[in-house]
Amino acid sequence: MSNHVTYTEQELVHLLRNRDNQAFSYLYDNYSGALYSIILQIVQENELASDVLQEVFINIWRKIESYDALKGRLFTWMLNIARNASIDTLRSKNYQNSRKNQELGDHVHTGGNGQTLQPNVDHIGLRKTLEKLKPEHRVLIELAYFKGYTHEEIAAIENIPLGTVKTRIRNSLLQLREYLK
């Protein structure tokens, strides 16, 4: 019968700052599942989510000194590291290149019953049209409409005022409307 050790948040942070391996194992055992779920919602690939999770725990280990209990709970701080790492991964050139170089399946244009499907006209050229937007506007559209973030979440992620997020998204949508005419 093994003793199950538990720590208060304060004890855990103190031990992590002292580079206690047992505390780090406890942290991983108790928080990795929740962080993995959040990462997976963003990157949407199991293997990539596992890689990002590993990077997140390395960052937590390296940056534990920067955690400030006055600014929020430990889990919230770790959650922000996980979300930022996930978004950074999606924005990275390696990830973008890997997405461009994926193989197509043998039955790309056939339905379940063997019938040939027509490509969805709504999606043809949409990415090219988005590329016409300024990069800082395109990122906001992608976060809002392809990743499902709220304006408040986007403001936090991008570290810009909420009003700026709303204005840029509205202006971007107006530009897209003109491009699509």
N, CA and C atoms as a LAMMPS dump frame, in Angstrom:
ITEM: TIMESTEP
0
ITEM: NUMBER OF ATOMS
543
ITEM: BOX BOUNDS ff ff ff
-5.0000000000000000e+02 5.0000000000000000e+02
-5.0000000000000000e+02 5.0000000000000000e+02
-5.0000000000000000e+02 5.0000000000000000e+02
ITEM: ATOMS id mol type element x y z
1 1 1 N 0.846 -1.184 0
2 1 2 C 0 0 0
3 1 3 C 0.885 1.238 0
4 2 1 N 0.725 2.072 -1.016
5 2 2 C 1.578 3.253 -1.126
6 2 3 C 0.899 4.47 -0.512
7 3 1 N 1.717 5.334 0.029
8 3 2 C 1.201 6.588 0.583
9 3 3 C 0.932 7.559 -0.547
10 4 1 N -0.24 8.102 -0.566
11 4 2 C -0.588 9.084 -1.587
12 4 3 C -0.354 10.465 -0.989
13 5 1 N 0.662 11.137 -1.475
14 5 2 C 1.036 12.45 -0.977
15 5 3 C 0.178 13.509 -1.654
16 6 1 N -0.277 14.477 -0.882
17 6 2 C -0.987 15.62 -1.443
18 6 3 C -0.307 16.888 -0.943
19 7 1 N -0.405 17.922 -1.753
20 7 2 C 0.217 19.195 -1.418
21 7 3 C -0.816 20.298 -1.535
22 8 1 N -0.651 21.319 -0.708
23 8 2 C -1.418 22.53 -0.95
24 8 3 C -0.756 23.223 -2.129
25 9 1 N -1.446 24.148 -2.717
26 9 2 C -0.876 24.866 -3.864
27 9 3 C 0.41 25.579 -3.46
28 10 1 N 0.398 26.189 -2.276
29 10 2 C 1.573 26.904 -1.771
30 10 3 C 2.757 25.954 -1.582
31 11 1 N 2.516 24.798 -0.981
32 11 2 C 3.584 23.808 -0.785
33 11 3 C 4.129 23.327 -2.119
34 12 1 N 3.24 23.066 -3.044
35 12 2 C 3.638 22.568 -4.353
36 12 3 C 4.532 23.579 -5.07
37 13 1 N 4.139 24.833 -5.076
38 13 2 C 4.938 25.87 -5.723
39 13 3 C 6.303 25.984 -5.049
40 14 1 N 6.32 25.961 -3.723
41 14 2 C 7.584 26.052 -2.984
42 14 3 C 8.505 24.891 -3.356
43 15 1 N 7.975 23.685 -3.381
44 15 2 C 8.789 22.517 -3.726
45 15 3 C 9.256 22.566 -5.188
46 16 1 N 8.405 23.014 -6.078
47 16 2 C 8.804 23.127 -7.485
48 16 3 C 9.928 24.136 -7.65
49 17 1 N 9.837 25.221 -6.924
50 17 2 C 10.903 26.231 -7
51 17 3 C 12.22 25.696 -6.438
52 18 1 N 12.113 24.72 -5.545
53 18 2 C 13.312 24.07 -5.001
54 18 3 C 13.712 22.851 -5.828
55 19 1 N 13.085 22.699 -7.005
56 19 2 C 13.408 21.632 -7.971
57 19 3 C 13.204 20.231 -7.389
58 20 1 N 12.115 20.053 -6.661
59 20 2 C 11.773 18.76 -6.079
60 20 3 C 11.116 17.876 -7.142
61 21 1 N 11.778 16.773 -7.464
62 21 2 C 11.28 15.87 -8.508
63 21 3 C 9.96 15.204 -8.126
64 22 1 N 9.779 14.873 -6.871
65 22 2 C 8.53 14.24 -6.429
66 22 3 C 7.354 15.208 -6.597
67 23 1 N 7.587 16.473 -6.305
68 23 2 C 6.535 17.485 -6.484
69 23 3 C 6.204 17.649 -7.962
70 24 1 N 7.233 17.586 -8.805
71 24 2 C 6.987 17.696 -10.244
72 24 3 C 6.182 16.5 -10.744
73 25 1 N 6.508 15.315 -10.259
74 25 2 C 5.738 14.116 -10.633
75 25 3 C 4.289 14.254 -10.192
76 26 1 N 4.093 14.772 -8.977
77 26 2 C 2.745 15.013 -8.47
78 26 3 C 2.007 15.991 -9.38
79 27 1 N 2.706 17.081 -9.756
80 27 2 C 2.118 18.085 -10.636
81 27 3 C 1.682 17.44 -11.948
82 28 1 N 2.56 16.654 -12.546
83 28 2 C 2.251 16.013 -13.816
84 28 3 C 1.073 15.047 -13.657
85 29 1 N 1.122 14.209 -12.64
86 29 2 C 0.071 13.216 -12.427
87 29 3 C -1.296 13.856 -12.221
88 30 1 N -1.321 15.011 -11.575
89 30 2 C -2.599 15.623 -11.218
90 30 3 C -3.115 16.662 -12.208
91 31 1 N -2.258 17.165 -13.085
92 31 2 C -2.68 18.231 -13.988
93 31 3 C -2.53 17.9 -15.469
94 32 1 N -1.778 16.871 -15.799
95 32 2 C -1.517 16.593 -17.218
96 32 3 C -2.792 16.264 -17.994
97 33 1 N -3.706 15.546 -17.392
98 33 2 C -4.952 15.187 -18.083
99 33 3 C -5.772 16.404 -18.468
100 34 1 N -5.919 17.331 -17.544
101 34 2 C -6.706 18.537 -17.812
102 34 3 C -6.011 19.408 -18.858
103 35 1 N -4.691 19.558 -18.735
104 35 2 C -3.96 20.376 -19.697
105 35 3 C -3.968 19.737 -21.079
106 36 1 N -3.843 18.413 -21.119
107 36 2 C -3.875 17.708 -22.406
108 36 3 C -5.211 17.946 -23.104
109 37 1 N -6.309 17.893 -22.365
110 37 2 C -7.639 18.116 -22.952
111 37 3 C -7.749 19.505 -23.562
112 38 1 N -7.211 20.483 -22.887
113 38 2 C -7.26 21.858 -23.382
114 38 3 C -6.395 21.997 -24.634
115 39 1 N -5.198 21.417 -24.584
116 39 2 C -4.293 21.47 -25.734
117 39 3 C -4.929 20.783 -26.937
118 40 1 N -5.533 19.616 -26.713
119 40 2 C -6.148 18.85 -27.79
120 40 3 C -7.295 19.62 -28.442
121 41 1 N -8.04 20.377 -27.678
122 41 2 C -9.113 21.197 -28.247
123 41 3 C -8.56 22.221 -29.224
124 42 1 N -7.342 22.687 -28.983
125 42 2 C -6.752 23.713 -29.841
126 42 3 C -6.048 23.092 -31.042
127 43 1 N -5.163 22.105 -30.806
128 43 2 C -4.363 21.561 -31.914
129 43 3 C -5.068 20.443 -32.667
130 44 1 N -6.011 19.76 -32.037
131 44 2 C -6.89 18.761 -32.648
132 44 3 C -6.16 17.567 -33.269
133 45 1 N -4.982 17.243 -32.77
134 45 2 C -4.254 16.044 -33.19
135 45 3 C -3.612 15.436 -31.953
136 46 1 N -3.876 14.156 -31.697
137 46 2 C -3.395 13.51 -30.481
138 46 3 C -1.875 13.566 -30.326
139 47 1 N -1.153 13.192 -31.381
140 47 2 C 0.304 13.158 -31.29
141 47 3 C 0.875 14.556 -31.061
142 48 1 N 0.351 15.524 -31.777
143 48 2 C 0.81 16.899 -31.616
144 48 3 C 0.466 17.42 -30.219
145 49 1 N -0.707 17.071 -29.719
146 49 2 C -1.112 17.49 -28.374
147 49 3 C -0.162 16.912 -27.327
148 50 1 N 0.266 15.67 -27.51
149 50 2 C 1.221 15.057 -26.578
150 50 3 C 2.552 15.797 -26.603
151 51 1 N 2.997 16.174 -27.798
152 51 2 C 4.252 16.923 -27.924
153 51 3 C 4.145 18.282 -27.237
154 52 1 N 3.023 18.956 -27.45
155 52 2 C 2.825 20.27 -26.835
156 52 3 C 2.756 20.128 -25.314
157 53 1 N 2.092 19.083 -24.832
158 53 2 C 1.999 18.854 -23.386
159 53 3 C 3.387 18.702 -22.776
160 54 1 N 4.237 17.952 -23.435
161 54 2 C 5.602 17.769 -22.949
162 54 3 C 6.324 19.124 -22.893
163 55 1 N 6.165 19.915 -23.93
164 55 2 C 6.779 21.247 -23.975
165 55 3 C 6.23 22.126 -22.851
166 56 1 N 4.938 22.011 -22.585
167 56 2 C 4.305 22.81 -21.533
168 56 3 C 4.914 22.479 -20.178
169 57 1 N 5.083 21.205 -19.882
170 57 2 C 5.646 20.844 -18.578
171 57 3 C 7.113 21.234 -18.466
172 58 1 N 7.83 21.222 -19.561
173 58 2 C 9.209 21.724 -19.543
174 58 3 C 9.203 23.217 -19.237
175 59 1 N 8.29 23.947 -19.865
176 59 2 C 8.174 25.389 -19.609
177 59 3 C 7.768 25.674 -18.171
178 60 1 N 6.859 24.877 -17.639
179 60 2 C 6.446 25.06 -16.246
180 60 3 C 7.656 24.872 -15.33
181 61 1 N 8.421 23.832 -15.574
182 61 2 C 9.605 23.54 -14.762
183 61 3 C 10.606 24.701 -14.849
184 62 1 N 10.804 25.211 -16.058
185 62 2 C 11.778 26.288 -16.265
186 62 3 C 11.305 27.634 -15.745
187 63 1 N 9.991 27.87 -15.819
188 63 2 C 9.465 29.206 -15.525
189 63 3 C 8.732 29.304 -14.192
190 64 1 N 8.833 28.295 -13.35
191 64 2 C 8.076 28.299 -12.096
192 64 3 C 8.41 29.527 -11.251
193 65 1 N 9.607 30.061 -11.401
194 65 2 C 9.988 31.259 -10.65
195 65 3 C 9.11 32.46 -11.019
196 66 1 N 8.583 32.477 -12.225
197 66 2 C 7.78 33.62 -12.665
198 66 3 C 6.319 33.53 -12.206
199 67 1 N 5.928 32.388 -11.628
200 67 2 C 4.552 32.263 -11.136
201 67 3 C 4.345 33.199 -9.954
202 68 1 N 3.25 33.951 -9.998
203 68 2 C 2.906 34.888 -8.932
204 68 3 C 1.511 34.542 -8.416
205 69 1 N 1.453 34.067 -7.181
206 69 2 C 0.184 33.648 -6.589
207 69 3 C -0.795 34.819 -6.459
208 70 1 N -0.295 36.036 -6.405
209 70 2 C -1.174 37.201 -6.291
210 70 3 C -1.955 37.451 -7.577
211 71 1 N -1.441 36.954 -8.695
212 71 2 C -2.095 37.167 -9.987
213 71 3 C -3.082 36.07 -10.343
214 72 1 N -3.034 34.957 -9.64
215 72 2 C -3.981 33.885 -9.942
216 72 3 C -3.496 32.545 -9.43
217 73 1 N -4.318 31.557 -9.642
218 73 2 C -4.013 30.198 -9.179
219 73 3 C -2.972 29.55 -10.071
220 74 1 N -2.323 28.536 -9.542
221 74 2 C -1.294 27.81 -10.276
222 74 3 C -1.877 27.184 -11.544
223 75 1 N -3.056 26.591 -11.441
224 75 2 C -3.649 25.951 -12.614
225 75 3 C -3.93 26.971 -13.719
226 76 1 N -4.387 28.148 -13.347
227 76 2 C -4.66 29.194 -14.338
228 76 3 C -3.371 29.597 -15.045
229 77 1 N -2.296 29.719 -14.287
230 77 2 C -0.988 30.059 -14.864
231 77 3 C -0.54 28.96 -15.828
232 78 1 N -0.698 27.703 -15.424
233 78 2 C -0.312 26.58 -16.281
234 78 3 C -1.216 26.512 -17.507
235 79 1 N -2.484 26.801 -17.336
236 79 2 C -3.434 26.81 -18.445
237 79 3 C -3.015 27.831 -19.499
238 80 1 N -2.596 29.004 -19.056
239 80 2 C -2.137 30.033 -20
240 80 3 C -0.891 29.581 -20.746
241 81 1 N 0.022 28.914 -20.061
242 81 2 C 1.215 28.385 -20.725
243 81 3 C 0.793 27.365 -21.777
244 82 1 N -0.155 26.496 -21.432
245 82 2 C -0.622 25.455 -22.358
246 82 3 C -1.319 26.075 -23.573
247 83 1 N -2.178 27.024 -23.359
248 83 2 C -2.89 27.657 -24.473
249 83 3 C -1.914 28.408 -25.381
250 84 1 N -0.995 29.146 -24.786
251 84 2 C -0.022 29.889 -25.592
252 84 3 C 0.869 28.949 -26.39
253 85 1 N 1.31 27.865 -25.76
254 85 2 C 2.157 26.891 -26.469
255 85 3 C 1.38 26.249 -27.614
256 86 1 N 0.115 25.959 -27.402
257 86 2 C -0.717 25.349 -28.443
258 86 3 C -0.879 26.298 -29.628
259 87 1 N -1.177 27.531 -29.335
260 87 2 C -1.365 28.526 -30.396
261 87 3 C -0.05 28.793 -31.108
262 88 1 N 1.045 28.876 -30.35
263 88 2 C 2.362 29.062 -30.974
264 88 3 C 2.685 27.91 -31.91
265 89 1 N 2.328 26.702 -31.514
266 89 2 C 2.568 25.526 -32.35
267 89 3 C 1.798 25.635 -33.657
268 90 1 N 0.534 26.024 -33.575
269 90 2 C -0.274 26.157 -34.787
270 90 3 C 0.25 27.252 -35.702
271 91 1 N 0.857 28.27 -35.14
272 91 2 C 1.383 29.376 -35.93
273 91 3 C 2.782 29.098 -36.484
274 92 1 N 3.45 28.088 -35.943
275 92 2 C 4.847 27.846 -36.329
276 92 3 C 4.955 27.459 -37.801
277 93 1 N 6.079 27.802 -38.407
278 93 2 C 6.305 27.477 -39.81
279 93 3 C 6.362 25.968 -40.017
280 94 1 N 6.963 25.247 -39.081
281 94 2 C 7.038 23.782 -39.208
282 94 3 C 5.645 23.178 -39.282
283 95 1 N 4.748 23.642 -38.41
284 95 2 C 3.394 23.116 -38.41
285 95 3 C 2.691 23.482 -39.714
286 96 1 N 2.813 24.736 -40.131
287 96 2 C 2.165 25.178 -41.366
288 96 3 C 2.669 24.373 -42.559
289 97 1 N 3.977 24.139 -42.616
290 97 2 C 4.54 23.338 -43.71
291 97 3 C 4.06 21.897 -43.652
292 98 1 N 3.968 21.331 -42.453
293 98 2 C 3.507 19.944 -42.336
294 98 3 C 2.057 19.81 -42.799
295 99 1 N 1.25 20.838 -42.561
296 99 2 C -0.148 20.808 -43.004
297 99 3 C -0.23 20.843 -44.528
298 100 1 N 0.687 21.56 -45.175
299 100 2 C 0.691 21.662 -46.626
300 100 3 C 1.16 20.373 -47.281
301 101 1 N 1.947 19.585 -46.57
302 101 2 C 2.568 18.402 -47.15
303 101 3 C 1.894 17.09 -46.766
304 102 1 N 0.673 17.141 -46.281
305 102 2 C -0.024 15.915 -45.907
306 102 3 C -0.499 15.17 -47.143
307 103 1 N -0.471 13.835 -47.04
308 103 2 C -0.963 13.017 -48.144
309 103 3 C -2.486 13.04 -48.176
310 104 1 N -3.025 12.955 -49.384
311 104 2 C -4.467 12.843 -49.548
312 104 3 C -4.83 11.373 -49.551
313 105 1 N -5.959 11.057 -48.989
314 105 2 C -6.406 9.671 -48.985
315 105 3 C -6.782 9.2 -50.378
316 106 1 N -6.935 7.896 -50.55
317 106 2 C -7.273 7.338 -51.85
318 106 3 C -8.677 7.726 -52.304
319 107 1 N -9.549 8.008 -51.363
320 107 2 C -10.952 8.259 -51.705
321 107 3 C -11.361 9.675 -51.315
322 108 1 N -10.548 10.64 -51.709
323 108 2 C -10.785 12.02 -51.315
324 108 3 C -12.109 12.543 -51.836
325 109 1 N -12.425 12.235 -53.081
326 109 2 C -13.629 12.8 -53.691
327 109 3 C -14.747 11.768 -53.852
328 110 1 N -14.78 10.762 -52.994
329 110 2 C -15.879 9.801 -53.061
330 110 3 C -16.588 9.768 -51.726
331 111 1 N -17.869 9.589 -51.792
332 111 2 C -18.662 9.491 -50.576
333 111 3 C -18.654 8.067 -50.054
334 112 1 N -19.353 7.842 -48.976
335 112 2 C -19.403 6.518 -48.37
336 112 3 C -19.997 5.465 -49.298
337 113 1 N -20.856 5.857 -50.219
338 113 2 C -21.484 4.897 -51.128
339 113 3 C -20.767 4.808 -52.472
340 114 1 N -19.56 5.42 -52.577
341 114 2 C -18.769 5.325 -53.799
342 114 3 C -19.067 6.4 -54.828
343 115 1 N -20.037 7.268 -54.568
344 115 2 C -20.355 8.339 -55.504
345 115 3 C -19.295 9.434 -55.432
346 116 1 N -19.05 10.049 -56.566
347 116 2 C -18.09 11.142 -56.603
348 116 3 C -18.739 12.384 -56.025
349 117 1 N -18 13.063 -55.161
350 117 2 C -18.509 14.273 -54.53
351 117 3 C -17.927 15.497 -55.209
352 118 1 N -18.703 16.554 -55.27
353 118 2 C -18.204 17.824 -55.769
354 118 3 C -17.564 18.57 -54.6
355 119 1 N -16.453 19.277 -54.844
356 119 2 C -15.863 20.048 -53.751
357 119 3 C -16.855 21.103 -53.257
358 120 1 N -16.759 21.423 -51.988
359 120 2 C -17.626 22.424 -51.394
360 120 3 C -17.205 23.8 -51.898
361 121 1 N -18.039 24.409 -52.706
362 121 2 C -17.714 25.682 -53.345
363 121 3 C -17.494 26.776 -52.304
364 122 1 N -18.16 26.692 -51.151
365 122 2 C -18.01 27.712 -50.118
366 122 3 C -16.582 27.791 -49.596
367 123 1 N -15.849 26.674 -49.655
368 123 2 C -14.505 26.654 -49.096
369 123 3 C -13.416 26.908 -50.133
370 124 1 N -13.753 26.863 -51.403
371 124 2 C -12.756 27.075 -52.446
372 124 3 C -12.302 28.524 -52.401
373 125 1 N -11.016 28.725 -52.239
374 125 2 C -10.453 30.06 -52.264
375 125 3 C -10.608 30.851 -50.977
376 126 1 N -11.231 30.297 -49.964
377 126 2 C -11.432 31.04 -48.731
378 126 3 C -10.099 31.365 -48.076
379 127 1 N -9.191 30.386 -48.023
380 127 2 C -7.877 30.635 -47.423
381 127 3 C -7.113 31.696 -48.207
382 128 1 N -7.19 31.628 -49.538
383 128 2 C -6.495 32.63 -50.361
384 128 3 C -7.078 34.017 -50.119
385 129 1 N -8.375 34.075 -49.939
386 129 2 C -9.019 35.353 -49.663
387 129 3 C -8.571 35.885 -48.306
388 130 1 N -8.463 35.007 -47.312
389 130 2 C -7.994 35.43 -45.986
390 130 3 C -6.571 35.959 -46.052
391 131 1 N -5.761 35.412 -46.944
392 131 2 C -4.371 35.848 -47.067
393 131 3 C -4.271 37.297 -47.544
394 132 1 N -5.329 37.842 -48.111
395 132 2 C -5.332 39.235 -48.552
396 132 3 C -5.406 40.2 -47.367
397 133 1 N -5.875 39.69 -46.211
398 133 2 C -5.972 40.528 -45.022
399 133 3 C -4.598 40.772 -44.429
400 134 1 N -4.471 41.853 -43.684
401 134 2 C -3.233 42.105 -42.944
402 134 3 C -3.032 40.949 -41.965
403 135 1 N -1.793 40.541 -41.726
404 135 2 C -1.543 39.397 -40.82
405 135 3 C -2.182 39.562 -39.446
406 136 1 N -2.133 40.767 -38.886
407 136 2 C -2.708 40.962 -37.554
408 136 3 C -4.232 40.85 -37.565
409 137 1 N -4.858 41.081 -38.719
410 137 2 C -6.306 40.925 -38.838
411 137 3 C -6.652 39.466 -39.129
412 138 1 N -5.86 38.823 -39.982
413 138 2 C -6.104 37.424 -40.344
414 138 3 C -6.049 36.521 -39.11
415 139 1 N -5.092 36.777 -38.222
416 139 2 C -4.966 35.976 -37
417 139 3 C -6.248 36.061 -36.178
418 140 1 N -6.8 37.254 -36.081
419 140 2 C -8.028 37.434 -35.285
420 140 3 C -9.206 36.69 -35.908
421 141 1 N -9.324 36.732 -37.221
422 141 2 C -10.411 36.02 -37.908
423 141 3 C -10.251 34.516 -37.698
424 142 1 N -9.023 34.022 -37.826
425 142 2 C -8.787 32.591 -37.645
426 142 3 C -9.109 32.153 -36.224
427 143 1 N -8.686 32.951 -35.238
428 143 2 C -8.978 32.603 -33.843
429 143 3 C -10.481 32.625 -33.571
430 144 1 N -11.165 33.626 -34.118
431 144 2 C -12.597 33.765 -33.849
432 144 3 C -13.444 32.752 -34.601
433 145 1 N -13.163 32.558 -35.891
434 145 2 C -14.076 31.767 -36.709
435 145 3 C -13.611 30.35 -36.983
436 146 1 N -12.314 30.079 -36.897
437 146 2 C -11.834 28.723 -37.144
438 146 3 C -11.484 28.001 -35.846
439 147 1 N -11.134 28.747 -34.801
440 147 2 C -10.786 28.142 -33.522
441 147 3 C -11.877 28.343 -32.472
442 148 1 N -12.817 29.251 -32.73
443 148 2 C -13.961 29.41 -31.839
444 148 3 C -13.716 30.225 -30.582
445 149 1 N -12.666 31.029 -30.554
446 149 2 C -12.407 31.843 -29.375
447 149 3 C -13.352 33.036 -29.321
448 150 1 N -13.675 33.469 -28.105
449 150 2 C -14.479 34.671 -27.93
450 150 3 C -13.577 35.885 -28.115
451 151 1 N -14.198 37.036 -28.288
452 151 2 C -13.42 38.265 -28.427
453 151 3 C -12.56 38.508 -27.189
454 152 1 N -13.107 38.216 -26.01
455 152 2 C -12.365 38.409 -24.765
456 152 3 C -11.136 37.495 -24.72
457 153 1 N -11.311 36.242 -25.127
458 153 2 C -10.188 35.299 -25.146
459 153 3 C -9.121 35.743 -26.146
460 154 1 N -9.558 36.228 -27.298
461 154 2 C -8.612 36.694 -28.312
462 154 3 C -7.821 37.887 -27.784
463 155 1 N -8.498 38.801 -27.098
464 155 2 C -7.806 39.958 -26.525
465 155 3 C -6.723 39.498 -25.551
466 156 1 N -7.03 38.486 -24.755
467 156 2 C -6.045 37.969 -23.799
468 156 3 C -4.903 37.257 -24.515
469 157 1 N -5.225 36.445 -25.494
470 157 2 C -4.207 35.686 -26.236
471 157 3 C -3.256 36.628 -26.964
472 158 1 N -3.821 37.613 -27.641
473 158 2 C -3.024 38.522 -28.464
474 158 3 C -2.48 39.713 -27.669
475 159 1 N -2.942 39.84 -26.429
476 159 2 C -2.505 40.927 -25.557
477 159 3 C -2.785 42.303 -26.182
478 160 1 N -4.02 42.443 -26.678
479 160 2 C -4.468 43.727 -27.222
480 160 3 C -5.828 44.054 -26.613
481 161 1 N -6.221 45.336 -26.592
482 161 2 C -7.503 45.718 -25.982
483 161 3 C -8.698 45.07 -26.687
484 162 1 N -9.725 44.783 -25.907
485 162 2 C -10.937 44.159 -26.428
486 162 3 C -11.552 44.986 -27.554
487 163 1 N -11.601 46.296 -27.392
488 163 2 C -12.171 47.165 -28.425
489 163 3 C -11.408 47.064 -29.739
490 164 1 N -10.095 46.913 -29.646
491 164 2 C -9.265 46.766 -30.853
492 164 3 C -9.591 45.452 -31.55
493 165 1 N -9.771 44.391 -30.756
494 165 2 C -10.129 43.091 -31.331
495 165 3 C -11.445 43.205 -32.093
496 166 1 N -12.446 43.797 -31.455
497 166 2 C -13.769 43.915 -32.083
498 166 3 C -13.709 44.754 -33.357
499 167 1 N -12.977 45.864 -33.309
500 167 2 C -12.866 46.742 -34.472
501 167 3 C -12.155 46.041 -35.619
502 168 1 N -11.042 45.372 -35.308
503 168 2 C -10.285 44.691 -36.361
504 168 3 C -11.094 43.561 -36.991
505 169 1 N -11.813 42.812 -36.163
506 169 2 C -12.625 41.719 -36.711
507 169 3 C -13.729 42.28 -37.598
508 170 1 N -14.393 43.333 -37.144
509 170 2 C -15.465 43.931 -37.953
510 170 3 C -14.92 44.459 -39.273
511 171 1 N -13.799 45.185 -39.217
512 171 2 C -13.196 45.716 -40.442
513 171 3 C -12.742 44.592 -41.369
514 172 1 N -12.23 43.523 -40.791
515 172 2 C -11.785 42.374 -41.591
516 172 3 C -12.961 41.719 -42.291
517 173 1 N -14.068 41.586 -41.598
518 173 2 C -15.251 40.98 -42.204
519 173 3 C -15.779 41.852 -43.348
520 174 1 N -15.722 43.167 -43.161
521 174 2 C -16.143 44.07 -44.234
522 174 3 C -15.217 43.943 -45.443
523 175 1 N -13.906 43.825 -45.184
524 175 2 C -12.951 43.641 -46.279
525 175 3 C -13.205 42.316 -46.992
526 176 1 N -13.42 41.261 -46.22
527 176 2 C -13.678 39.946 -46.818
528 176 3 C -14.93 39.983 -47.688
529 177 1 N -15.943 40.681 -47.234
530 177 2 C -17.178 40.799 -47.999
531 177 3 C -16.878 41.424 -49.368
532 178 1 N -16.046 42.469 -49.359
533 178 2 C -15.675 43.13 -50.616
534 178 3 C -14.859 42.2 -51.497
535 179 1 N -13.924 41.461 -50.931
536 179 2 C -13.084 40.541 -51.707
537 179 3 C -13.917 39.43 -52.35
538 180 1 N -14.973 39.009 -51.662
539 180 2 C -15.78 37.889 -52.138
540 180 3 C -16.855 38.303 -53.144
541 181 1 N -17.027 39.592 -53.352
542 181 2 C -18.045 40.058 -54.329
543 181 3 C -17.606 39.793 -55.735
